Amino acid sequence: MANKQYTGIDGALYVNGSKVARVESWNLSGNVDSLETTNLGQYAKTYINGNQSYSGSATIFYYENASNQIEGAALLDDVLRTTQTPNAPATVLKLQLNNGGVAERIIEFTCLISSVDITAQAAQIIQANIQYNVTGPL
């Protein structure tokens, strides 16, 4: 069996079930709290795992698709809005690595979009960079 090396061409980003066509990058970082369990009389600290947390970012190309809709607009709506703050997280992201349809690797979660940064530069495609925090488990 041959080894599979994943590259950017294998990656995909889905927002609320729809694939975002033009994604430059995405990332996910995970952390776990270390809870100290050291007792009186012990000479070395001891720990156990506590709560998990996840956060990440994505960079998409900011453009209109064939339906004249901003591609990936659901990533921008929670931050770039003119209404009251949403009460509940509404964005479901799915980060996917494709392996020719044989063995896909998928991480899916609900998240809060915490920041959006739209960048325009001369001789560059306009990009939207988003930061998110996962709420609940993966």
C-alpha positions as CSV (number, residue, x, y, z in Angstrom):
1,M,0.0,0.0,0.0
2,A,1.4,3.4,-1.0
3,N,1.8,6.2,1.5
4,K,-0.5,9.2,1.0
5,Q,1.0,12.7,1.5
6,Y,-1.7,15.3,1.8
7,T,-1.2,18.7,0.1
8,G,-3.3,21.8,-0.2
9,I,-5.0,20.4,-3.3
10,D,-6.6,17.7,-1.0
11,G,-8.2,20.3,1.3
12,A,-11.7,21.7,1.3
13,L,-13.8,24.0,3.5
14,Y,-17.5,23.7,3.9
15,V,-19.7,26.4,5.5
16,N,-23.1,25.3,6.7
17,G,-23.0,22.4,4.3
18,S,-21.9,24.3,1.2
19,K,-18.4,24.0,-0.2
20,V,-16.5,27.3,-0.4
21,A,-14.9,27.2,-3.9
22,R,-11.9,29.4,-3.5
23,V,-10.1,28.9,-0.2
24,E,-6.4,29.8,0.1
25,S,-5.9,28.1,3.5
26,W,-7.5,26.9,6.7
27,N,-6.2,25.8,10.0
28,L,-7.4,24.3,13.3
29,S,-5.5,24.4,16.6
30,G,-6.5,22.3,19.7
31,N,-5.6,22.8,23.3
32,V,-6.4,21.0,26.5
33,D,-6.3,22.5,30.0
34,S,-3.8,20.9,32.4
35,L,-5.4,20.5,35.8
36,E,-3.1,20.2,38.8
37,T,-3.7,17.2,41.1
38,T,-0.7,17.6,43.3
39,N,-1.3,16.5,47.0
40,L,0.3,17.8,50.1
41,G,3.5,15.9,50.7
42,Q,4.2,15.2,47.1
43,Y,7.5,16.5,45.8
44,A,6.6,16.7,42.1
45,K,3.5,18.2,40.5
46,T,1.0,16.0,38.8
47,Y,-1.7,16.8,36.3
48,I,-4.7,15.5,34.5
49,N,-6.4,16.6,31.3
50,G,-9.2,19.2,31.6
51,N,-11.4,20.9,29.1
52,Q,-10.5,20.9,25.4
53,S,-10.7,24.1,23.2
54,Y,-10.2,24.6,19.5
55,S,-9.7,27.7,17.4
56,G,-8.5,28.5,13.9
57,S,-8.6,30.6,10.8
58,A,-9.3,30.5,7.2
59,T,-8.4,32.7,4.2
60,I,-10.9,32.8,1.3
61,F,-10.8,34.8,-1.9
62,Y,-13.4,37.5,-1.7
63,Y,-15.5,37.4,-4.9
64,E,-19.0,37.0,-6.3
65,N,-20.0,33.6,-7.7
66,A,-22.1,33.0,-10.8
67,S,-25.3,33.7,-8.7
68,N,-23.9,37.2,-7.8
69,Q,-23.4,36.1,-4.2
70,I,-20.3,36.7,-2.1
71,E,-18.6,33.2,-1.9
72,G,-18.4,32.2,1.8
73,A,-20.5,35.1,2.9
74,A,-21.7,33.0,5.9
75,L,-18.2,33.3,7.3
76,L,-18.5,37.1,7.3
77,D,-22.1,37.7,8.4
78,D,-21.6,37.2,12.1
79,V,-19.1,40.0,12.3
80,L,-19.9,42.3,9.4
81,R,-23.5,43.1,10.2
82,T,-25.8,46.0,11.0
83,T,-28.0,44.1,13.4
84,Q,-27.9,42.9,17.0
85,T,-25.3,40.2,18.0
86,P,-26.6,36.7,17.2
87,N,-27.8,34.8,20.2
88,A,-26.4,31.4,19.2
89,P,-23.5,30.1,17.0
90,A,-24.9,29.6,13.6
91,T,-21.8,28.6,11.6
92,V,-21.0,25.0,11.0
93,L,-17.6,24.4,9.5
94,K,-16.3,21.2,8.0
95,L,-12.6,20.9,7.3
96,Q,-11.9,18.1,4.9
97,L,-9.0,16.3,3.4
98,N,-9.9,14.3,0.2
99,N,-8.1,11.1,-0.8
100,G,-9.7,10.5,-4.2
101,G,-13.0,9.7,-2.5
102,V,-11.5,6.6,-0.9
103,A,-10.7,7.8,2.6
104,E,-11.8,11.3,3.5
105,R,-10.7,12.9,6.7
106,I,-13.3,15.3,8.1
107,I,-13.5,17.5,11.1
108,E,-16.9,19.2,11.6
109,F,-17.9,21.7,14.4
110,T,-20.0,24.6,15.3
111,C,-18.1,27.9,15.8
112,L,-18.3,31.5,16.6
113,I,-16.6,33.8,14.0
114,S,-14.6,36.1,16.2
115,S,-12.9,38.4,13.6
116,V,-12.9,39.2,9.9
117,D,-10.2,41.0,8.0
118,I,-10.7,41.9,4.3
119,T,-7.5,42.8,2.5
120,A,-7.1,44.5,-0.8
121,Q,-3.7,45.0,-2.4
122,A,-2.5,46.1,-5.8
123,A,-2.1,43.2,-8.2
124,Q,-3.7,40.8,-5.7
125,I,-7.0,39.1,-5.4
126,I,-9.0,40.5,-2.5
127,Q,-9.0,38.1,0.5
128,A,-11.1,37.7,3.6
129,N,-9.3,36.3,6.6
130,I,-11.5,34.9,9.4
131,Q,-10.7,33.7,12.9
132,Y,-13.1,31.4,14.8
133,N,-13.5,29.7,18.1
134,V,-15.1,26.2,18.3
135,T,-18.1,25.9,20.6
136,G,-18.8,22.4,21.9
137,P,-17.1,19.2,20.8
138,L,-15.7,18.4,17.4
